[in-house]
Amino acid sequence: MSQSIRAAREQDGNAAVIAEFRTRGGEVAAPYPDPPPMLLLHTVGARSGKEHVVPMRCLPDGDRLYVFASAHGSGRNPDWYHNLVANPEITIELGREAIPVRATEVVGSERERVFARQAARFPVFAEYQRRLTRTIPVIRLDRRAP
């Protein structure tokens, strides 16, 4: 399957999830019990400058939220990760609220602690990391002033 066809299918699937998220105030059904909160990540394309909206689950930790660039175990980082590196000041939707955040990739002990917590709750993340030669990036989303 070509990359453009794969991207089109992903966008179609994302559109349905985004619509459910907005209709249900941030609640989106998951195929497993007790899912983590979902958010909508509004990124700006690193090359295009266009806004992209990506639904994903997050790990809350106090006032901070973390997202994981696992790309479902793909050998390459997802496009949204590259967009965040290039343009880290973004907006997320969480529930019915739009929140300005700054995205920061965490490394070292913070990354290890957060990733271990996620992998303990969802072992598929540990499996992805075991199979990959790349390290799955962990991104911290910190609120910023509007």
N, CA, C and O atoms as CSV, one atom per row, in Angstrom:
chain,resi,resn,atom,element,x,y,z
A,1,MET,N,N,0.850,-1.175,0.000
A,1,MET,CA,C,0.000,0.000,0.000
A,1,MET,C,C,0.896,1.238,0.000
A,1,MET,O,O,1.862,1.313,0.759
A,2,SER,N,N,0.572,2.201,-0.849
A,2,SER,CA,C,1.392,3.410,-0.938
A,2,SER,C,C,1.218,4.272,0.312
A,2,SER,O,O,0.222,4.168,1.028
A,3,GLN,N,N,2.214,5.124,0.553
A,3,GLN,CA,C,2.167,6.001,1.721
A,3,GLN,C,C,0.983,6.963,1.632
A,3,GLN,O,O,0.369,7.273,2.653
A,4,SER,N,N,0.649,7.447,0.411
A,4,SER,CA,C,-0.462,8.392,0.272
A,4,SER,C,C,-1.808,7.715,0.559
A,4,SER,O,O,-2.696,8.335,1.144
A,5,ILE,N,N,-1.966,6.459,0.155
A,5,ILE,CA,C,-3.207,5.728,0.451
A,5,ILE,C,C,-3.302,5.476,1.948
A,5,ILE,O,O,-4.369,5.639,2.539
A,6,ARG,N,N,-2.196,5.081,2.563
A,6,ARG,CA,C,-2.172,4.845,4.009
A,6,ARG,C,C,-2.529,6.125,4.753
A,6,ARG,O,O,-3.304,6.097,5.709
A,7,ALA,N,N,-1.963,7.250,4.315
A,7,ALA,CA,C,-2.245,8.544,4.963
A,7,ALA,C,C,-3.719,8.915,4.801
A,7,ALA,O,O,-4.332,9.421,5.741
A,8,ALA,N,N,-4.295,8.672,3.621
A,8,ALA,CA,C,-5.711,8.988,3.393
A,8,ALA,C,C,-6.605,8.150,4.303
A,8,ALA,O,O,-7.568,8.668,4.869
A,9,ARG,N,N,-6.296,6.861,4.450
A,9,ARG,CA,C,-7.089,6.003,5.338
A,9,ARG,C,C,-6.979,6.465,6.784
A,9,ARG,O,O,-7.965,6.470,7.521
A,10,GLU,N,N,-5.773,6.852,7.182
A,10,GLU,CA,C,-5.566,7.334,8.549
A,10,GLU,C,C,-6.360,8.616,8.776
A,10,GLU,O,O,-6.974,8.777,9.831
A,11,GLN,N,N,-6.361,9.529,7.808
A,11,GLN,CA,C,-7.120,10.774,7.942
A,11,GLN,C,C,-8.608,10.485,8.059
A,11,GLN,O,O,-9.295,11.109,8.868
A,12,ASP,N,N,-9.121,9.539,7.255
A,12,ASP,CA,C,-10.538,9.178,7.340
A,12,ASP,C,C,-10.875,8.642,8.721
A,12,ASP,O,O,-11.885,9.030,9.310
A,13,GLY,N,N,-10.029,7.745,9.245
A,13,GLY,CA,C,-10.235,7.208,10.585
A,13,GLY,C,C,-10.137,8.294,11.640
A,13,GLY,O,O,-10.922,8.323,12.588
A,14,ASN,N,N,-9.167,9.190,11.474
A,14,ASN,CA,C,-9.009,10.294,12.414
A,14,ASN,C,C,-10.237,11.202,12.393
A,14,ASN,O,O,-10.666,11.683,13.443
A,15,ALA,N,N,-10.804,11.442,11.219
A,15,ALA,CA,C,-11.974,12.320,11.112
A,15,ALA,C,C,-13.138,11.755,11.932
A,15,ALA,O,O,-13.854,12.510,12.591
A,16,ALA,N,N,-13.330,10.447,11.898
A,16,ALA,CA,C,-14.413,9.825,12.663
A,16,ALA,C,C,-14.153,9.958,14.168
A,16,ALA,O,O,-15.072,10.243,14.935
A,17,VAL,N,N,-12.913,9.752,14.581
A,17,VAL,CA,C,-12.562,9.865,16.004
A,17,VAL,C,C,-12.712,11.313,16.467
A,17,VAL,O,O,-13.231,11.571,17.553
A,18,ILE,N,N,-12.258,12.255,15.642
A,18,ILE,CA,C,-12.372,13.679,15.981
A,18,ILE,C,C,-13.844,14.068,16.129
A,18,ILE,O,O,-14.212,14.784,17.060
A,19,ALA,N,N,-14.672,13.597,15.216
A,19,ALA,CA,C,-16.106,13.906,15.291
A,19,ALA,C,C,-16.716,13.331,16.565
A,19,ALA,O,O,-17.490,14.012,17.238
A,20,GLU,N,N,-16.380,12.086,16.906
A,20,GLU,CA,C,-16.897,11.480,18.141
A,20,GLU,C,C,-16.409,12.261,19.359
A,20,GLU,O,O,-17.182,12.523,20.281
A,21,PHE,N,N,-15.135,12.629,19.364
A,21,PHE,CA,C,-14.550,13.402,20.467
A,21,PHE,C,C,-15.342,14.690,20.686
A,21,PHE,O,O,-15.739,14.998,21.810
A,22,ARG,N,N,-15.569,15.434,19.615
A,22,ARG,CA,C,-16.240,16.731,19.739
A,22,ARG,C,C,-17.720,16.576,20.073
A,22,ARG,O,O,-18.272,17.394,20.808
A,23,THR,N,N,-18.363,15.554,19.552
A,23,THR,CA,C,-19.778,15.318,19.835
A,23,THR,C,C,-20.000,14.908,21.290
A,23,THR,O,O,-20.992,15.293,21.909
A,24,ARG,N,N,-19.062,14.119,21.829
A,24,ARG,CA,C,-19.230,13.557,23.168
A,24,ARG,C,C,-18.374,14.249,24.221
A,24,ARG,O,O,-18.133,13.680,25.286
A,25,GLY,N,N,-17.910,15.462,23.948
A,25,GLY,CA,C,-17.171,16.227,24.947
A,25,GLY,C,C,-15.861,15.597,25.371
A,25,GLY,O,O,-15.463,15.690,26.532
A,26,GLY,N,N,-15.188,14.953,24.420
A,26,GLY,CA,C,-13.885,14.368,24.708
A,26,GLY,C,C,-13.909,12.889,25.022
A,26,GLY,O,O,-12.856,12.271,25.180
A,27,GLU,N,N,-15.087,12.316,25.114
A,27,GLU,CA,C,-15.195,10.877,25.388
A,27,GLU,C,C,-15.206,10.115,24.070
A,27,GLU,O,O,-16.025,10.383,23.190
A,28,VAL,N,N,-14.286,9.161,23.945
A,28,VAL,CA,C,-14.215,8.327,22.744
A,28,VAL,C,C,-14.089,6.881,23.191
A,28,VAL,O,O,-13.239,6.543,24.014
A,29,ALA,N,N,-14.937,6.041,22.645
A,29,ALA,CA,C,-14.920,4.624,23.003
A,29,ALA,C,C,-13.559,4.012,22.677
A,29,ALA,O,O,-12.903,4.409,21.715
A,30,ALA,N,N,-13.149,3.050,23.484
A,30,ALA,CA,C,-11.884,2.342,23.261
A,30,ALA,C,C,-12.166,0.843,23.267
A,30,ALA,O,O,-13.123,0.391,23.896
A,31,PRO,N,N,-11.340,0.080,22.573
A,31,PRO,CA,C,-11.562,-1.374,22.531
A,31,PRO,C,C,-10.990,-2.107,23.749
A,31,PRO,O,O,-10.775,-3.318,23.700
A,32,TYR,N,N,-10.747,-1.379,24.834
A,32,TYR,CA,C,-10.197,-1.974,26.051
A,32,TYR,C,C,-10.745,-1.195,27.244
A,32,TYR,O,O,-11.161,-0.045,27.096
A,33,PRO,N,N,-10.748,-1.813,28.424
A,33,PRO,CA,C,-11.323,-1.145,29.601
A,33,PRO,C,C,-10.421,-0.031,30.132
A,33,PRO,O,O,-9.204,-0.058,29.953
A,34,ASP,N,N,-11.037,0.936,30.781
A,34,ASP,CA,C,-10.349,2.015,31.479
A,34,ASP,C,C,-9.310,2.733,30.602
A,34,ASP,O,O,-8.137,2.800,30.969
A,35,PRO,N,N,-9.730,3.263,29.460
A,35,PRO,CA,C,-8.757,3.942,28.591
A,35,PRO,C,C,-8.298,5.264,29.198
A,35,PRO,O,O,-9.039,5.900,29.948
A,36,PRO,N,N,-7.078,5.673,28.873
A,36,PRO,CA,C,-6.620,6.991,29.326
A,36,PRO,C,C,-7.385,8.081,28.578
A,36,PRO,O,O,-8.038,7.793,27.575
A,37,PRO,N,N,-7.316,9.321,29.049
A,37,PRO,CA,C,-8.027,10.401,28.368
A,37,PRO,C,C,-7.538,10.580,26.927
A,37,PRO,O,O,-6.374,10.340,26.607
A,38,MET,N,N,-8.455,11.003,26.087
A,38,MET,CA,C,-8.103,11.330,24.714
A,38,MET,C,C,-7.989,12.838,24.614
A,38,MET,O,O,-8.684,13.580,25.308
A,39,LEU,N,N,-7.101,13.275,23.741
A,39,LEU,CA,C,-7.004,14.696,23.423
A,39,LEU,C,C,-6.851,14.840,21.922
A,39,LEU,O,O,-6.531,13.884,21.215
A,40,LEU,N,N,-7.086,16.046,21.454
A,40,LEU,CA,C,-6.830,16.378,20.052
A,40,LEU,C,C,-5.629,17.305,20.033
A,40,LEU,O,O,-5.639,18.378,20.636
A,41,LEU,N,N,-4.605,16.875,19.337
A,41,LEU,CA,C,-3.343,17.605,19.231
A,41,LEU,C,C,-3.388,18.415,17.938
A,41,LEU,O,O,-3.474,17.849,16.848
A,42,HIS,N,N,-3.330,19.732,18.064
A,42,HIS,CA,C,-3.314,20.602,16.887
A,42,HIS,C,C,-1.856,20.940,16.580
A,42,HIS,O,O,-1.238,21.725,17.299
A,43,THR,N,N,-1.310,20.359,15.532
A,43,THR,CA,C,0.080,20.640,15.170
A,43,THR,C,C,0.128,21.513,13.927
A,43,THR,O,O,-0.852,21.635,13.191
A,44,VAL,N,N,1.290,22.117,13.710
A,44,VAL,CA,C,1.542,22.902,12.500
A,44,VAL,C,C,2.601,22.154,11.709
A,44,VAL,O,O,3.671,21.842,12.232
A,45,GLY,N,N,2.302,21.870,10.456
A,45,GLY,CA,C,3.214,21.100,9.621
A,45,GLY,C,C,4.610,21.706,9.562
A,45,GLY,O,O,4.769,22.903,9.321
A,46,ALA,N,N,5.612,20.876,9.782
A,46,ALA,CA,C,7.004,21.333,9.781
A,46,ALA,C,C,7.396,21.903,8.414
A,46,ALA,O,O,8.149,22.874,8.341
A,47,ARG,N,N,6.890,21.309,7.344
A,47,ARG,CA,C,7.211,21.800,5.992
A,47,ARG,C,C,6.079,22.613,5.387
A,47,ARG,O,O,6.319,23.620,4.721
A,48,SER,N,N,4.841,22.177,5.615
A,48,SER,CA,C,3.710,22.815,4.944
A,48,SER,C,C,3.200,24.060,5.657
A,48,SER,O,O,2.666,24.968,5.020
A,49,GLY,N,N,3.364,24.106,6.982
A,49,GLY,CA,C,2.800,25.200,7.759
A,49,GLY,C,C,1.300,25.058,7.980
A,49,GLY,O,O,0.680,25.933,8.584
A,50,LYS,N,N,0.711,23.967,7.499
A,50,LYS,CA,C,-0.730,23.736,7.651
A,50,LYS,C,C,-1.032,23.111,9.005
A,50,LYS,O,O,-0.223,22.365,9.557
A,51,GLU,N,N,-2.226,23.434,9.535
A,51,GLU,CA,C,-2.654,22.826,10.789
A,51,GLU,C,C,-3.134,21.398,10.533
A,51,GLU,O,O,-3.813,21.110,9.547
A,52,HIS,N,N,-2.757,20.521,11.455
A,52,HIS,CA,C,-3.216,19.131,11.448
A,52,HIS,C,C,-3.805,18.850,12.823
A,52,HIS,O,O,-3.305,19.352,13.830
A,53,VAL,N,N,-4.859,18.055,12.868
A,53,VAL,CA,C,-5.462,17.667,14.133
A,53,VAL,C,C,-5.331,16.150,14.252
A,53,VAL,O,O,-5.774,15.399,13.383
A,54,VAL,N,N,-4.709,15.721,15.352
A,54,VAL,CA,C,-4.426,14.309,15.551
A,54,VAL,C,C,-5.028,13.865,16.885
A,54,VAL,O,O,-4.669,14.405,17.931
A,55,PRO,N,N,-5.945,12.882,16.862
A,55,PRO,CA,C,-6.469,12.370,18.116
A,55,PRO,C,C,-5.491,11.363,18.717
A,55,PRO,O,O,-4.904,10.552,18.001
A,56,MET,N,N,-5.322,11.421,20.033
A,56,MET,CA,C,-4.476,10.438,20.705
A,56,MET,C,C,-4.802,10.367,22.178
A,56,MET,O,O,-5.362,11.295,22.763
A,57,ARG,N,N,-4.442,9.252,22.755
A,57,ARG,CA,C,-4.591,9.062,24.193
A,57,ARG,C,C,-3.379,9.690,24.875
A,57,ARG,O,O,-2.300,9.777,24.289
A,58,CYS,N,N,-3.567,10.122,26.111
A,58,CYS,CA,C,-2.469,10.749,26.838
A,58,CYS,C,C,-2.362,10.150,28.232
A,58,CYS,O,O,-3.269,9.471,28.713
A,59,LEU,N,N,-1.241,10.418,28.858
A,59,LEU,CA,C,-1.018,9.992,30.232
A,59,LEU,C,C,-0.985,11.227,31.109
A,59,LEU,O,O,-0.031,12.002,31.027
A,60,PRO,N,N,-1.999,11.441,31.952
A,60,PRO,CA,C,-1.964,12.574,32.873
A,60,PRO,C,C,-0.996,12.283,34.021
A,60,PRO,O,O,-0.888,11.148,34.484
A,61,ASP,N,N,-0.304,13.312,34.464
A,61,ASP,CA,C,0.613,13.203,35.601
A,61,ASP,C,C,0.614,14.549,36.308
A,61,ASP,O,O,1.401,15.433,35.970
A,62,GLY,N,N,-0.275,14.706,37.296
A,62,GLY,CA,C,-0.440,16.007,37.934
A,62,GLY,C,C,-1.006,16.990,36.923
A,62,GLY,O,O,-2.017,16.705,36.280
A,63,ASP,N,N,-0.365,18.146,36.775
A,63,ASP,CA,C,-0.797,19.156,35.807
A,63,ASP,C,C,-0.265,18.890,34.406
A,63,ASP,O,O,-0.617,19.591,33.457
A,64,ARG,N,N,0.565,17.900,34.283
A,64,ARG,CA,C,1.193,17.618,32.987
A,64,ARG,C,C,0.475,16.489,32.263
A,64,ARG,O,O,-0.158,15.625,32.869
A,65,LEU,N,N,0.602,16.536,30.944
A,65,LEU,CA,C,0.107,15.454,30.094
A,65,LEU,C,C,1.280,14.967,29.262
A,65,LEU,O,O,2.139,15.749,28.855
A,66,TYR,N,N,1.305,13.673,29.018
A,66,TYR,CA,C,2.352,13.091,28.181
A,66,TYR,C,C,1.707,12.343,27.025
A,66,TYR,O,O,0.667,11.704,27.181
A,67,VAL,N,N,2.341,12.435,25.863
A,67,VAL,CA,C,1.940,11.646,24.702
A,67,VAL,C,C,3.171,10.898,24.207
A,67,VAL,O,O,4.306,11.295,24.474
A,68,PHE,N,N,2.931,9.819,23.487
A,68,PHE,CA,C,3.985,8.892,23.101
A,68,PHE,C,C,4.001,8.731,21.583
A,68,PHE,O,O,2.979,8.410,20.977
A,69,ALA,N,N,5.150,8.953,20.978
A,69,ALA,CA,C,5.282,8.873,19.520
A,69,ALA,C,C,5.599,7.434,19.110
A,69,ALA,O,O,6.614,7.166,18.466
A,70,SER,N,N,4.721,6.527,19.491
A,70,SER,CA,C,4.945,5.101,19.223
A,70,SER,C,C,4.644,4.737,17.776
A,70,SER,O,O,5.213,3.784,17.244
A,71,ALA,N,N,3.763,5.482,17.144
A,71,ALA,CA,C,3.330,5.193,15.767
A,71,ALA,C,C,2.894,3.733,15.628
A,71,ALA,O,O,3.134,3.097,14.601
A,72,HIS,N,N,2.250,3.213,16.679
A,72,HIS,CA,C,1.766,1.825,16.693
A,72,HIS,C,C,2.880,0.832,16.382
A,72,HIS,O,O,2.645,-0.190,15.739
A,73,GLY,N,N,4.096,1.134,16.841
A,73,GLY,CA,C,5.215,0.220,16.663
A,73,GLY,C,C,5.958,0.362,15.349
A,73,GLY,O,O,6.796,-0.475,15.014
A,74,SER,N,N,5.658,1.416,14.600
A,74,SER,CA,C,6.340,1.656,13.322
A,74,SER,C,C,7.825,1.957,13.556
A,74,SER,O,O,8.214,2.428,14.624
A,75,GLY,N,N,8.625,1.682,12.562
A,75,GLY,CA,C,10.056,1.951,12.636
A,75,GLY,C,C,10.416,3.419,12.503
A,75,GLY,O,O,11.579,3.790,12.662
A,76,ARG,N,N,9.431,4.258,12.212
A,76,ARG,CA,C,9.719,5.690,12.090
A,76,ARG,C,C,8.785,6.493,12.985
A,76,ARG,O,O,7.674,6.064,13.297
A,77,ASN,N,N,9.254,7.653,13.385
A,77,ASN,CA,C,8.429,8.526,14.216
A,77,ASN,C,C,7.246,9.043,13.411
A,77,ASN,O,O,7.363,9.238,12.201
A,78,PRO,N,N,6.116,9.265,14.060
A,78,PRO,CA,C,4.943,9.783,13.348
A,78,PRO,C,C,5.158,11.233,12.898
A,78,PRO,O,O,5.969,11.958,13.474
A,79,ASP,N,N,4.430,11.636,11.876
A,79,ASP,CA,C,4.558,13.000,11.347
A,79,ASP,C,C,4.298,14.044,12.425
A,79,ASP,O,O,4.975,15.071,12.468
A,80,TRP,N,N,3.322,13.792,13.298
A,80,TRP,CA,C,3.001,14.788,14.321
A,80,TRP,C,C,4.198,15.074,15.221
A,80,TRP,O,O,4.349,16.192,15.714
A,81,TYR,N,N,5.046,14.078,15.438
A,81,TYR,CA,C,6.241,14.275,16.259
A,81,TYR,C,C,7.167,15.310,15.603
A,81,TYR,O,O,7.641,16.229,16.270
A,82,HIS,N,N,7.421,15.160,14.307
A,82,HIS,CA,C,8.283,16.106,13.589
A,82,HIS,C,C,7.671,17.507,13.601
A,82,HIS,O,O,8.385,18.506,13.700
A,83,ASN,N,N,6.349,17.569,13.500
A,83,ASN,CA,C,5.674,18.866,13.552
A,83,ASN,C,C,5.863,19.532,14.919
A,83,ASN,O,O,6.082,20.741,14.993
A,84,LEU,N,N,5.778,18.753,15.990
A,84,LEU,CA,C,5.962,19.317,17.335
A,84,LEU,C,C,7.389,19.787,17.577
A,84,LEU,O,O,7.608,20.805,18.234
A,85,VAL,N,N,8.352,19.056,17.053
A,85,VAL,CA,C,9.757,19.464,17.199
A,85,VAL,C,C,9.965,20.814,16.508
A,85,VAL,O,O,10.653,21.688,17.036
A,86,ALA,N,N,9.369,20.976,15.331
A,86,ALA,CA,C,9.525,22.220,14.570
A,86,ALA,C,C,8.697,23.359,15.143
A,86,ALA,O,O,9.129,24.511,15.114
A,87,ASN,N,N,7.512,23.056,15.663
A,87,ASN,CA,C,6.565,24.073,16.153
A,87,ASN,C,C,5.960,23.601,17.469
A,87,ASN,O,O,4.852,23.066,17.475
A,88,PRO,N,N,6.667,23.788,18.591
A,88,PRO,CA,C,6.214,23.203,19.859
A,88,PRO,C,C,5.088,23.952,20.570
A,88,PRO,O,O,4.470,23.386,21.471
A,89,GLU,N,N,4.801,25.184,20.209
A,89,GLU,CA,C,3.714,25.913,20.864
A,89,GLU,C,C,2.438,25.673,20.077
A,89,GLU,O,O,2.243,26.194,18.979
A,90,ILE,N,N,1.575,24.863,20.681
A,90,ILE,CA,C,0.370,24.396,19.995
A,90,ILE,C,C,-0.835,24.533,20.918
A,90,ILE,O,O,-0.743,25.065,22.025
A,91,THR,N,N,-1.965,24.037,20.425
A,91,THR,CA,C,-3.189,23.951,21.215
A,91,THR,C,C,-3.630,22.497,21.227
A,91,THR,O,O,-3.477,21.775,20.242
A,92,ILE,N,N,-4.177,22.085,22.351
A,92,ILE,CA,C,-4.816,20.779,22.422
A,92,ILE,C,C,-6.272,20.993,22.803
A,92,ILE,O,O,-6.625,22.015,23.391
A,93,GLU,N,N,-7.105,20.037,22.469
A,93,GLU,CA,C,-8.470,19.996,22.971
A,93,GLU,C,C,-8.517,18.843,23.964
A,93,GLU,O,O,-8.125,17.719,23.654
A,94,LEU,N,N,-8.999,19.141,25.150
A,94,LEU,CA,C,-9.148,18.136,26.204
A,94,LEU,C,C,-10.552,18.324,26.761
A,94,LEU,O,O,-10.863,19.368,27.334
A,95,GLY,N,N,-11.391,17.322,26.593
A,95,GLY,CA,C,-12.803,17.499,26.928
A,95,GLY,C,C,-13.385,18.556,26.002
A,95,GLY,O,O,-13.265,18.451,24.781
A,96,ARG,N,N,-14.008,19.562,26.570
A,96,ARG,CA,C,-14.573,20.649,25.757
A,96,ARG,C,C,-13.689,21.892,25.775
A,96,ARG,O,O,-14.086,22.947,25.279
A,97,GLU,N,N,-12.500,21.769,26.342
A,97,GLU,CA,C,-11.613,22.919,26.530
A,97,GLU,C,C,-10.477,22.921,25.503
A,97,GLU,O,O,-9.891,21.879,25.209
A,98,ALA,N,N,-10.175,24.104,24.964
A,98,ALA,CA,C,-8.983,24.304,24.120
A,98,ALA,C,C,-7.899,24.883,25.023
A,98,ALA,O,O,-8.113,25.895,25.690
A,99,ILE,N,N,-6.742,24.240,25.041
A,99,ILE,CA,C,-5.685,24.605,25.974
A,99,ILE,C,C,-4.390,24.874,25.212
A,99,ILE,O,O,-3.918,24.002,24.482
A,100,PRO,N,N,-3.802,26.069,25.366
A,100,PRO,CA,C,-2.499,26.309,24.753
A,100,PRO,C,C,-1.418,25.580,25.561
A,100,PRO,O,O,-1.387,25.671,26.789
A,101,VAL,N,N,-0.542,24.865,24.872
A,101,VAL,CA,C,0.517,24.104,25.537
A,101,VAL,C,C,1.838,24.291,24.795
A,101,VAL,O,O,1.880,24.733,23.647
A,102,ARG,N,N,2.900,23.941,25.489
A,102,ARG,CA,C,4.232,23.848,24.882
A,102,ARG,C,C,4.631,22.382,24.965
A,102,ARG,O,O,4.579,21.774,26.035
A,103,ALA,N,N,5.025,21.825,23.840
A,103,ALA,CA,C,5.438,20.423,23.761
A,103,ALA,C,C,6.952,20.345,23.923
A,103,ALA,O,O,7.701,21.046,23.242
A,104,THR,N,N,7.388,19.479,24.836
A,104,THR,CA,C,8.806,19.290,25.091
A,104,THR,C,C,9.107,17.802,25.117
A,104,THR,O,O,8.465,17.055,25.856
A,105,GLU,N,N,10.072,17.360,24.323
A,105,GLU,CA,C,10.480,15.961,24.390
A,105,GLU,C,C,11.285,15.761,25.665
A,105,GLU,O,O,12.220,16.511,25.946
A,106,VAL,N,N,10.913,14.746,26.431
A,106,VAL,CA,C,11.633,14.470,27.672
A,106,VAL,C,C,12.622,13.337,27.436
A,106,VAL,O,O,12.380,12.430,26.639
A,107,VAL,N,N,13.727,13.412,28.140
A,107,VAL,CA,C,14.794,12.426,27.989
A,107,VAL,C,C,15.273,11.998,29.379
A,107,VAL,O,O,14.812,12.516,30.396
A,108,GLY,N,N,16.175,11.072,29.399
A,108,GLY,CA,C,16.797,10.665,30.651
A,108,GLY,C,C,15.820,10.040,31.620
A,108,GLY,O,O,14.924,9.292,31.228
A,109,SER,N,N,16.006,10.358,32.909
A,109,SER,CA,C,15.214,9.703,33.953
A,109,SER,C,C,13.725,10.045,33.860
A,109,SER,O,O,12.882,9.201,34.164
A,110,GLU,N,N,13.387,11.278,33.441
A,110,GLU,CA,C,11.969,11.611,33.306
A,110,GLU,C,C,11.330,10.751,32.225
A,110,GLU,O,O,10.238,10.219,32.426
A,111,ARG,N,N,11.997,10.605,31.074
A,111,ARG,CA,C,11.466,9.768,30.004
A,111,ARG,C,C,11.310,8.322,30.475
A,111,ARG,O,O,10.278,7.697,30.230
A,112,GLU,N,N,12.321,7.796,31.142
A,112,GLU,CA,C,12.278,6.408,31.600
A,112,GLU,C,C,11.137,6.189,32.599
A,112,GLU,O,O,10.426,5.188,32.519
A,113,ARG,N,N,10.965,7.113,33.527
A,113,ARG,CA,C,9.903,7.008,34.530
A,113,ARG,C,C,8.527,7.027,33.881
A,113,ARG,O,O,7.675,6.191,34.181
A,114,VAL,N,N,8.318,7.991,32.986
A,114,VAL,CA,C,7.003,8.139,32.351
A,114,VAL,C,C,6.722,6.971,31.416
A,114,VAL,O,O,5.612,6.438,31.407
A,115,PHE,N,N,7.709,6.573,30.637
A,115,PHE,CA,C,7.505,5.456,29.704
A,115,PHE,C,C,7.221,4.165,30.471
A,115,PHE,O,O,6.358,3.383,30.073
A,116,ALA,N,N,7.940,3.941,31.562
A,116,ALA,CA,C,7.720,2.732,32.363
A,116,ALA,C,C,6.300,2.712,32.926
A,116,ALA,O,O,5.659,1.662,32.971
A,117,ARG,N,N,5.817,3.864,33.349
A,117,ARG,CA,C,4.451,3.949,33.882
A,117,ARG,C,C,3.423,3.605,32.798
A,117,ARG,O,O,2.463,2.875,33.047
A,118,GLN,N,N,3.638,4.136,31.603
A,118,GLN,CA,C,2.736,3.856,30.483
A,118,GLN,C,C,2.801,2.368,30.100
A,118,GLN,O,O,1.770,1.731,29.881
A,119,ALA,N,N,4.010,1.833,30.023
A,119,ALA,CA,C,4.183,0.430,29.625
A,119,ALA,C,C,3.620,-0.529,30.673
A,119,ALA,O,O,3.163,-1.619,30.329
A,120,ALA,N,N,3.648,-0.135,31.944
A,120,ALA,CA,C,3.068,-0.986,32.985
A,120,ALA,C,C,1.551,-1.068,32.829
A,120,ALA,O,O,0.949,-2.120,33.041
A,121,ARG,N,N,0.951,0.046,32.459
A,121,ARG,CA,C,-0.506,0.066,32.292
A,121,ARG,C,C,-0.920,-0.548,30.954
A,121,ARG,O,O,-1.941,-1.229,30.865
A,122,PHE,N,N,-0.119,-0.301,29.919
A,122,PHE,CA,C,-0.411,-0.793,28.574
A,122,PHE,C,C,0.832,-1.496,28.031
A,122,PHE,O,O,1.662,-0.865,27.376
A,123,PRO,N,N,0.966,-2.789,28.297
A,123,PRO,CA,C,2.179,-3.531,27.929
A,123,PRO,C,C,2.536,-3.491,26.444
A,123,PRO,O,O,3.675,-3.783,26.079
A,124,VAL,N,N,1.585,-3.135,25.587
A,124,VAL,CA,C,1.902,-3.049,24.160
A,124,VAL,C,C,3.021,-2.036,23.912
A,124,VAL,O,O,3.795,-2.196,22.968
A,125,PHE,N,N,3.118,-0.990,24.750
A,125,PHE,CA,C,4.180,0.000,24.569
A,125,PHE,C,C,5.550,-0.628,24.816
A,125,PHE,O,O,6.501,-0.343,24.089
A,126,ALA,N,N,5.657,-1.473,25.826
A,126,ALA,CA,C,6.920,-2.174,26.086
A,126,ALA,C,C,7.252,-3.094,24.918
A,126,ALA,O,O,8.412,-3.210,24.521
A,127,GLU,N,N,6.231,-3.745,24.370
A,127,GLU,CA,C,6.452,-4.627,23.215
A,127,GLU,C,C,6.928,-3.828,22.002
A,127,GLU,O,O,7.865,-4.236,21.315
A,128,TYR,N,N,6.281,-2.691,21.740
A,128,TYR,CA,C,6.747,-1.840,20.639
A,128,TYR,C,C,8.219,-1.499,20.828
A,128,TYR,O,O,9.021,-1.656,19.907
A,129,GLN,N,N,8.576,-1.030,22.031
A,129,GLN,CA,C,9.950,-0.590,22.267
A,129,GLN,C,C,10.933,-1.741,22.114
A,129,GLN,O,O,12.031,-1.545,21.591
A,130,ARG,N,N,10.563,-2.935,22.557
A,130,ARG,CA,C,11.444,-4.104,22.420
A,130,ARG,C,C,11.751,-4.402,20.961
A,130,ARG,O,O,12.873,-4.782,20.627
A,131,ARG,N,N,10.764,-4.232,20.092
A,131,ARG,CA,C,10.927,-4.566,18.672
A,131,ARG,C,C,11.645,-3.486,17.874
A,131,ARG,O,O,12.143,-3.762,16.783
A,132,LEU,N,N,11.709,-2.267,18.392
A,132,LEU,CA,C,12.218,-1.139,17.614
A,132,LEU,C,C,13.699,-0.871,17.874
A,132,LEU,O,O,14.228,-1.157,18.948
A,133,THR,N,N,14.352,-0.309,16.847
A,133,THR,CA,C,15.726,0.176,17.037
A,133,THR,C,C,15.712,1.637,17.467
A,133,THR,O,O,16.697,2.121,18.026
A,134,ARG,N,N,14.609,2.351,17.217
A,134,ARG,CA,C,14.502,3.747,17.657
A,134,ARG,C,C,13.921,3.789,19.062
A,134,ARG,O,O,13.215,2.867,19.472
A,135,THR,N,N,14.206,4.829,19.784
A,135,THR,CA,C,13.601,5.045,21.093
A,135,THR,C,C,12.298,5.801,20.876
A,135,THR,O,O,12.276,6.825,20.194
A,136,ILE,N,N,11.229,5.306,21.447
A,136,ILE,CA,C,9.929,5.975,21.306
A,136,ILE,C,C,9.981,7.299,22.063
A,136,ILE,O,O,10.174,7.309,23.279
A,137,PRO,N,N,9.809,8.415,21.355
A,137,PRO,CA,C,9.817,9.711,22.038
A,137,PRO,C,C,8.619,9.892,22.974
A,137,PRO,O,O,7.499,9.475,22.679
A,138,VAL,N,N,8.898,10.520,24.098
A,138,VAL,CA,C,7.865,10.880,25.071
A,138,VAL,C,C,7.812,12.401,25.090
A,138,VAL,O,O,8.830,13.065,25.284
A,139,ILE,N,N,6.624,12.943,24.886
A,139,ILE,CA,C,6.427,14.387,24.796
A,139,ILE,C,C,5.582,14.854,25.976
A,139,ILE,O,O,4.501,14.325,26.234
A,140,ARG,N,N,6.089,15.842,26.676
A,140,ARG,CA,C,5.355,16.470,27.789
A,140,ARG,C,C,4.641,17.708,27.257
A,140,ARG,O,O,5.229,18.516,26.538
A,141,LEU,N,N,3.371,17.847,27.616
A,141,LEU,CA,C,2.570,18.996,27.214
A,141,LEU,C,C,2.323,19.847,28.450
A,141,LEU,O,O,1.584,19.443,29.348
A,142,ASP,N,N,2.937,21.020,28.499
A,142,ASP,CA,C,2.798,21.936,29.625
A,142,ASP,C,C,1.906,23.108,29.232
A,142,ASP,O,O,2.093,23.720,28.181
A,143,ARG,N,N,0.933,23.411,30.090
A,143,ARG,CA,C,0.059,24.572,29.830
A,143,ARG,C,C,0.909,25.825,29.724
A,143,ARG,O,O,1.922,25.984,30.404
A,144,ARG,N,N,0.456,26.709,28.842
A,144,ARG,CA,C,1.094,28.024,28.732
A,144,ARG,C,C,-0.011,29.072,28.730
A,144,ARG,O,O,-1.185,28.755,28.538
A,145,ALA,N,N,0.379,30.321,28.945
A,145,ALA,CA,C,-0.616,31.403,28.964
A,145,ALA,C,C,-1.250,31.537,27.583
A,145,ALA,O,O,-0.566,31.393,26.570
A,146,PRO,N,N,-2.551,31.812,27.538
A,146,PRO,CA,C,-3.213,31.976,26.235
A,146,PRO,C,C,-2.692,33.165,25.450
A,146,PRO,O,O,-3.156,33.423,24.339
